[in-house]
């Protein structure tokens, strides 16, 4: 029998959206072609863990401590590639480009289904492919883009599970949710969204089965963490920003890059509020389809969790990186509302605005790609750090371990051996909370006889004991004095 018309159309849409997906991958690939993916402290932790796994050393972070603060899938994937002969940085570049393609493809398919318009899906996919938030997240070695790729595939799976109740569709949705949770701990918000979406249909067994299957791999990982360290996700310091600051950062992080004109942030936020209200009215009046439910529920739960967690645990204020799911959902929602709008002239006006926006984003994307190729993606792999005399000295003449540094992640890039953080004076965000790191450092030197202190001048961590203060407690014998850093042998 020939396939049903709906199935045939769905297959055509899947193929149709491979074009925007390829564009997204190409943009990321070009942006990272000069210096590779951008590296930040989290990125280096993934690389250190991957190298340790590939060499048989287990799940270990830069400092040599157990890897528990991050979910395991990304470093595990990089380690597998290393074992198969693909360098982790090369595999990271491929992974991030594929993740960008997957996000673009999935959000295009979701929009096409929800709007019942292939054109709306195509334009939504193009909007996401050209958007700065996606380029920013995918050009770095972060778990954000792979996580959102799995999450959106999970949302599509939930739509299939709600439309065609069967254990097969529920199992596929649970698989994507499990992968999302193993990529970032915040994947539990997708699990919660899926369970609630199935429960609203009074499918209690499916909801329980989905929750069990999707949560089991993460639960095993967290149990491992607790057994090793006594904590499931690592010791967290007090927060660095209040919840109003984080909520504002989440909203502005999603909205500001999507409005490519130099308007004040408050105006952009107010404009979004008006457009969101109009879109809600249009969708409420024109469509009774519940297909938008899982995506909206996931983004709401994810955003709430980001703001709450960032406000109770030590982290930087929420920014464009953490707001990526909201940015992508806003693009899809805007095209869905446009497709559902009444009146030919209204749709024509909205479509003209979308075309103008796409043109501006294309110009902006080209500018950013050119900048990244010339100067590198911001981080430890850009032009400045690639030319670092201190890193060059560490690579050419590695000093004796153990190593301490005011930037362990940067030093690890040259040494690829455990590097501990130099003594702290207080907690990162709370100057009133003093710590006894300096006393432990002096005691460790008594046991090890000496250590190498690697100090980068460009790194300003105010929570650390200054180098001149260290020199008053221990003996620092100069090894090398370089333009951007110093190497000292520390002893008692």
C-alpha positions as CSV (number, residue, x, y, z in Angstrom):
1,X,0.0,0.0,0.0
2,X,1.3,3.5,-0.7
3,X,2.2,5.6,2.3
4,X,-0.5,7.9,3.8
5,X,-0.5,11.5,2.4
6,X,0.5,12.9,5.9
7,X,3.5,10.5,6.1
8,X,4.6,11.4,2.5
9,X,4.4,15.1,3.3
10,X,6.4,14.6,6.5
11,X,9.1,12.8,4.7
12,X,9.3,15.6,2.1
13,X,9.6,18.2,4.9
14,X,12.4,16.3,6.5
15,X,14.3,16.3,3.2
16,X,13.4,19.9,2.4
17,X,14.9,21.1,5.7
18,X,18.3,19.5,5.1
19,X,19.2,22.7,3.1
20,X,19.0,25.1,6.1
21,X,20.6,22.5,8.3
22,X,23.6,22.3,6.0
23,X,23.8,26.1,6.0
24,X,23.9,26.1,9.8
25,X,26.7,23.5,9.8
26,X,28.6,25.4,7.1
27,X,28.4,28.7,9.1
28,X,29.8,27.0,12.2
29,X,32.4,25.1,10.2
30,X,33.7,28.3,8.5
31,X,33.7,30.3,11.8
32,X,35.9,27.7,13.5
33,X,38.1,27.2,10.5
34,X,40.8,29.6,11.5
35,X,41.7,28.6,15.1
36,X,39.2,25.9,15.9
37,X,36.4,25.9,18.5
38,X,36.5,28.6,21.2
39,X,37.7,27.2,24.5
40,X,36.7,28.4,28.0
41,X,37.2,26.7,31.4
42,X,34.3,24.3,30.8
43,X,35.7,23.4,27.4
44,X,39.1,22.5,28.8
45,X,37.5,20.4,31.5
46,X,35.8,18.4,28.8
47,X,39.1,18.0,26.9
48,X,41.0,17.0,30.1
49,X,38.3,14.4,30.9
50,X,38.3,13.0,27.4
51,X,42.1,12.7,27.4
52,X,42.0,10.9,30.7
53,X,39.3,8.5,29.5
54,X,41.1,7.7,26.3
55,X,44.3,6.9,28.2
56,X,42.6,4.8,30.8
57,X,42.7,7.3,33.6
58,X,39.0,7.5,34.1
59,X,36.6,10.5,34.5
60,X,39.1,13.1,35.8
61,X,39.0,16.9,35.5
62,X,41.9,19.4,35.0
63,X,43.0,19.4,38.6
64,X,43.0,15.6,38.8
65,X,39.8,15.4,40.9
66,X,36.8,13.3,39.9
67,X,34.7,14.7,37.0
68,X,31.3,15.3,38.6
69,X,30.3,19.0,38.0
70,X,29.3,18.3,34.4
71,X,27.3,15.6,32.7
72,X,29.4,12.8,31.0
73,X,28.2,12.4,27.4
74,X,30.3,15.1,25.7
75,X,33.7,14.2,27.2
76,X,32.8,10.5,26.7
77,X,32.1,11.2,23.0
78,X,35.4,13.1,22.6
79,X,37.2,10.2,24.3
80,X,35.7,7.7,21.9
81,X,36.8,9.8,18.9
82,X,40.3,10.0,20.4
83,X,40.4,6.2,20.7
84,X,39.3,5.9,17.1
85,X,42.1,8.2,15.9
86,X,40.2,11.5,15.6
87,X,41.8,14.3,17.7
88,X,39.4,15.7,20.3
89,X,39.5,19.3,19.0
90,X,38.9,18.1,15.4
91,X,36.0,16.0,16.6
92,X,34.7,18.9,18.7
93,X,34.5,21.1,15.6
94,X,32.5,18.4,13.7
95,X,30.3,17.8,16.7
96,X,29.3,21.4,17.2
97,X,28.6,21.9,13.4
98,X,26.4,18.8,13.4
99,X,24.6,20.0,16.5
100,X,23.9,23.3,14.9
101,X,22.5,21.4,11.9
102,X,20.4,19.2,14.1
103,X,18.9,22.2,16.0
104,X,18.1,23.9,12.7
105,X,16.5,20.8,11.2
106,X,14.5,20.0,14.3
107,X,13.1,23.5,14.8
108,X,12.2,23.7,11.1
109,X,10.3,20.4,11.3
110,X,8.5,21.4,14.5
111,X,7.4,24.8,12.9
112,X,6.3,23.1,9.7
113,X,4.2,20.6,11.6
114,X,2.7,23.2,14.0
115,X,1.9,25.7,11.3
116,X,1.0,23.1,8.7
117,X,3.1,25.1,6.4
118,X,6.3,24.0,4.7
119,X,7.3,27.6,4.0
120,X,7.0,28.5,7.7
121,X,9.2,25.6,8.6
122,X,11.8,26.6,6.0
123,X,11.9,30.2,7.1
124,X,12.1,29.3,10.8
125,X,15.0,27.0,10.0
126,X,16.8,29.7,8.1
127,X,16.2,32.2,10.9
128,X,17.8,29.8,13.5
129,X,20.6,28.9,11.1
130,X,21.6,32.6,10.8
131,X,21.0,33.6,14.4
132,X,23.9,34.9,16.5
133,X,22.9,32.8,19.6
134,X,23.3,29.6,17.7
135,X,26.6,30.6,16.1
136,X,27.9,31.8,19.5
137,X,27.1,28.6,21.3
138,X,28.1,26.2,18.5
139,X,31.4,27.9,17.7
140,X,32.6,27.1,21.3
141,X,33.4,23.6,22.7
142,X,30.3,23.7,25.0
143,X,27.6,21.2,25.7
144,X,24.8,23.7,25.0
145,X,24.3,23.0,21.3
146,X,24.5,19.2,21.5
147,X,22.1,19.4,24.5
148,X,19.6,21.5,22.6
149,X,19.8,19.3,19.6
150,X,18.9,16.3,21.7
151,X,16.2,18.3,23.5
152,X,14.5,19.4,20.3
153,X,14.6,15.9,18.9
154,X,13.0,14.8,22.2
155,X,10.3,17.5,21.7
156,X,9.6,16.1,18.2
157,X,9.5,12.6,19.8
158,X,7.0,13.7,22.4
159,X,4.8,15.1,19.6
160,X,4.9,11.7,17.9
161,X,4.2,9.9,21.2
162,X,1.2,12.1,21.9
163,X,-0.2,11.7,18.4
164,X,0.5,8.0,18.0
165,X,0.4,6.3,21.4
166,X,2.6,3.3,21.4
167,X,5.6,2.1,23.4
168,X,7.8,2.5,20.4
169,X,7.2,6.3,20.1
170,X,7.4,6.7,23.9
171,X,10.7,4.8,23.9
172,X,12.2,7.0,21.2
173,X,11.2,10.2,23.0
174,X,12.7,8.8,26.2
175,X,15.9,8.0,24.4
176,X,16.4,11.6,23.2
177,X,15.5,12.9,26.7
178,X,18.1,10.5,28.2
179,X,20.8,11.8,25.8
180,X,19.9,15.4,26.6
181,X,20.1,14.8,30.4
182,X,23.5,13.0,29.9
183,X,24.7,16.1,28.0
184,X,23.6,18.7,30.5
185,X,22.0,18.2,33.9
186,X,19.3,20.6,32.9
187,X,18.0,17.9,30.6
188,X,15.8,16.9,33.6
189,X,13.6,19.8,32.5
190,X,12.9,18.0,29.2
191,X,12.1,14.8,31.2
192,X,9.7,16.7,33.4
193,X,8.1,18.4,30.4
194,X,7.6,15.0,28.7
195,X,6.1,13.4,31.8
196,X,3.7,16.3,32.2
197,X,2.8,16.3,28.5
198,X,1.9,12.6,28.6
199,X,0.1,12.9,32.0
200,X,-2.2,15.6,30.6
201,X,-3.5,12.9,28.2
202,X,-4.1,10.7,31.3
203,X,-1.6,8.2,29.9
204,X,-0.1,7.5,33.4
205,X,1.7,4.3,32.4
206,X,3.4,6.0,29.4
207,X,4.3,9.0,31.6
208,X,5.9,6.7,34.2
209,X,7.7,4.5,31.6
210,X,9.0,7.6,29.8
211,X,10.3,9.1,33.1
212,X,11.9,5.8,34.2
213,X,13.7,5.2,30.9
214,X,14.9,8.8,30.4
215,X,16.0,9.3,33.9
216,X,17.7,5.9,34.6
217,X,21.1,6.7,32.8
218,X,21.5,10.0,34.6
219,X,20.5,8.5,37.9
220,X,23.3,5.9,37.6
221,X,25.8,8.6,36.8
222,X,24.7,10.7,39.8
223,X,24.9,7.7,42.0
224,X,28.5,7.2,40.8
225,X,29.3,10.8,41.7
226,X,27.8,10.5,45.1
227,X,29.7,7.3,45.8
228,X,33.0,9.0,44.8
229,X,32.7,12.4,46.2
230,X,29.6,12.5,48.5
231,X,27.8,14.9,46.2
232,X,25.8,14.2,43.1
233,X,26.9,17.3,41.0
234,X,29.9,18.7,42.9
235,X,30.3,21.3,45.6
236,X,28.7,24.5,44.6
237,X,29.7,27.9,45.9
238,X,27.2,30.8,46.7
239,X,25.7,32.6,43.7
240,X,27.2,35.5,41.9
241,X,23.9,37.1,40.8
242,X,20.4,37.6,42.2
243,X,17.4,36.0,40.6
244,X,16.2,39.4,39.1
245,X,19.6,39.7,37.5
246,X,19.5,36.2,36.2
247,X,15.9,36.5,34.9
248,X,16.8,39.8,33.1
249,X,20.0,38.1,31.7
250,X,17.9,35.2,30.5
251,X,15.4,37.4,28.7
252,X,17.9,39.8,27.3
253,X,20.3,37.0,26.3
254,X,17.6,35.6,24.1
255,X,16.0,38.8,22.8
256,X,18.8,41.3,22.2
257,X,20.7,39.2,19.6
258,X,17.5,38.5,17.7
259,X,16.8,42.2,17.3
260,X,19.8,43.3,15.1
261,X,19.3,47.0,15.6
262,X,21.0,49.2,18.3
263,X,17.9,49.8,20.3
264,X,17.9,49.9,24.1
265,X,17.4,46.6,25.8
266,X,14.2,47.8,27.5
267,X,12.6,48.7,24.2
268,X,13.5,45.3,22.8
269,X,12.0,43.6,25.8
270,X,8.8,45.7,25.6
271,X,8.5,45.0,21.9
272,X,8.9,41.3,22.5
273,X,6.1,41.4,25.1
274,X,3.7,43.1,22.7
275,X,4.5,40.7,19.9
276,X,4.2,37.7,22.2
277,X,0.8,38.9,23.3
278,X,-0.4,39.3,19.7
279,X,1.1,35.9,18.8
280,X,-0.7,34.3,21.7
281,X,-4.0,35.9,20.6
282,X,-3.5,34.7,17.0
283,X,-2.6,31.2,17.9
284,X,-5.4,30.9,20.5
285,X,-8.0,32.0,17.9
286,X,-6.6,30.2,14.9
287,X,-5.4,26.9,16.2
288,X,-6.5,24.3,18.7
289,X,-3.6,22.1,17.9
290,X,-1.7,21.0,21.0
291,X,1.5,20.3,19.2
292,X,3.2,23.4,20.6
293,X,2.7,22.1,24.2
294,X,5.9,20.0,24.7
295,X,8.2,22.8,23.3
296,X,6.6,25.6,25.2
297,X,6.6,23.5,28.4
298,X,10.2,22.5,28.0
299,X,11.4,26.1,27.4
300,X,9.4,27.3,30.4
301,X,10.7,24.7,32.7
302,X,14.3,25.1,31.4
303,X,14.2,28.9,31.8
304,X,12.8,28.6,35.3
305,X,15.5,26.1,36.2
306,X,18.3,28.2,34.8
307,X,17.2,31.3,36.7
308,X,16.6,29.3,40.0
309,X,19.8,27.3,39.8
310,X,22.0,30.3,38.9
311,X,20.5,32.2,41.8
312,X,21.2,29.6,44.5
313,X,24.5,28.1,43.2
314,X,27.8,29.7,42.3
315,X,27.8,30.7,38.6
316,X,28.1,33.7,36.4
317,X,25.0,35.7,35.5
318,X,22.8,34.1,32.9
319,X,23.7,35.2,29.4
320,X,23.1,34.5,25.7
321,X,24.7,31.0,26.0
322,X,22.2,29.8,28.6
323,X,19.3,31.5,26.8
324,X,19.8,29.6,23.5
325,X,16.7,27.4,23.9
326,X,14.5,30.5,24.3
327,X,16.1,32.2,21.3
328,X,15.4,29.2,19.1
329,X,11.8,28.9,20.5
330,X,11.2,32.6,19.8
331,X,12.2,32.2,16.1
332,X,9.8,29.2,15.8
333,X,7.0,31.0,17.6
334,X,7.3,34.1,15.4
335,X,7.0,32.1,12.2
336,X,4.1,30.0,13.6
337,X,2.2,33.2,14.5
338,X,3.0,34.6,11.1
339,X,1.6,31.5,9.3
340,X,-1.5,31.6,11.5
341,X,-2.2,35.3,11.1
342,X,-5.4,36.3,9.3
343,X,-5.6,38.6,6.3
344,X,-3.4,38.6,3.2
345,X,-2.0,42.1,3.9
346,X,-1.1,41.2,7.5
347,X,0.8,38.1,6.4
348,X,2.5,40.0,3.6
349,X,3.6,42.7,6.1
350,X,4.9,40.1,8.5
351,X,6.7,38.2,5.8
352,X,8.4,41.4,4.6
353,X,9.6,42.0,8.1
354,X,10.9,38.5,8.2
355,X,12.8,38.9,4.9
356,X,14.3,42.1,6.2
357,X,15.4,40.4,9.4
358,X,16.9,37.5,7.5
359,X,18.9,39.9,5.3
360,X,20.3,41.7,8.3
361,X,21.2,38.4,10.1
362,X,22.9,37.2,7.0
363,X,25.1,40.3,6.9
364,X,25.8,40.0,10.6
365,X,26.6,36.3,10.4
366,X,29.2,37.0,7.6
367,X,30.8,39.7,9.7
368,X,31.1,37.4,12.8
369,X,32.4,34.5,10.7
370,X,35.0,36.7,9.2
371,X,36.1,38.0,12.6
372,X,36.3,34.5,14.1
373,X,38.3,33.2,11.2
374,X,40.8,36.1,11.5
375,X,41.0,36.4,15.3
376,X,39.6,33.2,16.6
377,X,36.5,32.4,18.5
378,X,36.8,34.3,21.9
379,X,38.5,32.1,24.4
380,X,41.8,30.3,25.0
381,X,42.2,29.2,21.4
382,X,42.0,32.7,19.8
383,X,44.9,34.5,18.2
384,X,46.1,36.1,21.5
385,X,46.4,32.9,23.5
386,X,47.7,30.9,20.5
387,X,50.7,33.3,20.5
388,X,51.2,33.2,24.3
389,X,54.9,33.1,25.2
390,X,54.1,31.4,28.5
391,X,52.2,28.6,26.8
392,X,55.0,28.2,24.2
393,X,57.5,28.0,27.1
394,X,55.4,25.3,28.9
395,X,55.2,23.2,25.7
396,X,58.9,23.5,24.8
397,X,60.3,23.1,28.3
398,X,57.7,21.6,30.6
399,X,58.7,22.3,34.3
400,X,58.6,19.7,37.1
401,X,55.2,18.8,38.6
402,X,53.1,19.2,40.6
403,X,51.7,22.3,39.0
404,X,49.7,25.2,40.4
405,X,48.3,28.1,38.4
406,X,45.9,31.1,38.7
407,X,44.4,29.7,35.4
408,X,44.7,25.9,35.6
409,X,42.6,25.3,32.4
410,X,44.9,27.5,30.3
411,X,48.1,25.9,31.7
412,X,46.6,22.4,31.0
413,X,46.3,23.2,27.3
414,X,50.1,23.3,27.1
415,X,51.0,20.6,29.7
416,X,48.0,18.2,29.4
417,X,48.8,17.1,32.9
418,X,46.9,17.9,36.2
419,X,47.2,21.5,37.2
420,X,45.7,22.7,40.5
421,X,44.2,26.1,41.2
422,X,46.6,28.3,43.2
423,X,45.5,29.1,46.7
424,X,42.2,31.1,47.1
425,X,41.8,33.9,49.7
426,X,38.0,33.6,49.7
427,X,35.1,32.0,47.7
428,X,34.8,33.2,44.2
429,X,31.7,35.4,44.6
430,X,31.8,36.0,48.4
431,X,34.7,37.9,49.8
432,X,33.4,37.4,53.3
433,X,33.8,33.6,53.1
434,X,37.5,33.1,53.8
435,X,39.2,29.7,53.0
436,X,42.3,28.0,54.3
437,X,43.8,27.2,50.9
438,X,47.0,29.0,51.6
439,X,47.7,26.9,54.7
440,X,47.0,23.7,52.8
441,X,49.3,24.9,50.0
442,X,52.2,25.4,52.4
443,X,51.5,22.0,54.0
444,X,51.5,20.4,50.6
445,X,54.8,22.0,49.7
446,X,56.2,20.4,52.8
447,X,55.2,17.0,51.6
448,X,56.1,17.6,47.9
449,X,59.3,19.6,48.6
450,X,58.5,21.9,45.7
451,X,56.0,22.8,43.0
452,X,55.8,24.9,39.9
453,X,53.6,28.0,40.0
454,X,52.3,29.2,36.6
455,X,51.0,32.7,36.8
456,X,49.3,34.4,33.8
457,X,49.3,38.2,33.9
458,X,46.1,38.6,31.8
459,X,44.0,36.5,34.3
460,X,42.4,38.4,37.1
461,X,40.8,36.2,39.7
462,X,40.2,38.3,42.7
463,X,39.4,35.4,44.9
464,X,43.0,34.1,44.7
465,X,45.8,35.0,47.0
466,X,48.0,37.5,45.0
467,X,51.4,36.3,43.8
468,X,53.3,38.8,46.0
469,X,51.3,37.6,49.0
470,X,52.3,34.0,48.2
471,X,55.9,35.1,48.1
472,X,55.6,36.1,51.8
473,X,54.6,32.6,52.9
474,X,56.7,30.4,50.5
475,X,59.9,30.8,48.5
476,X,59.4,31.6,44.9
477,X,62.4,30.9,42.7
478,X,62.1,32.3,39.2
479,X,62.2,29.9,36.4
480,X,61.1,32.2,33.5
481,X,59.8,35.7,33.3
482,X,57.7,36.1,30.1
483,X,55.7,39.0,28.6
484,X,52.3,37.4,29.6
485,X,53.3,35.3,32.6
486,X,55.8,33.9,35.1
487,X,57.0,30.5,36.1
488,X,58.3,30.0,39.6
489,X,59.5,27.1,41.7
490,X,57.7,27.2,44.9
491,X,59.1,25.7,48.1
492,X,59.0,26.1,51.8
